[in-house]
Amino acid sequence: MADKDLVWLHGEVKSPPFSLEARRHAGFLLRLLQKGEKLSLPQSRPMSVIGGNCHELRIPDRQKGVNWRIIYRIDADAIIIAEVFPKKTQKTPASAIDASQRRLNLYDKAQE
């Protein structure tokens, strides 16, 4: 089975603002997803509030004191990245959820 493509709708993972360690960890987890592996807690959790096959990748950045989140969807041929943001509270911000839903809807319409 061929690796899935990464499709970036928004955001990026680079240093800065990510520390080198956090950027490498994010890259490692994204690579696992590309190879078809299913991730679960503590690395990833489902985000059904955004849509089907949507998840939140959890990247602790101890050097920067930040917890990064990457909202993604698993499609048959690709991993779609909808949002990258620092999470500062227990609850995912409504703005990140709304933006992810909007970006994924626009992506789906463009694929039709």
Buried (B, 14 or more C-beta within 10 A) or exposed (E): EEEBEBBEBBBEBEEEBBBEBBBEBBEEBBEBBBEEEEBEEEBBBEBEEBBEBBBBBBBBBEEBEBBBBBBBBBBEEBBBBBBBBBBEEEEBBEEBBEBBBEBBEEBEEEEE
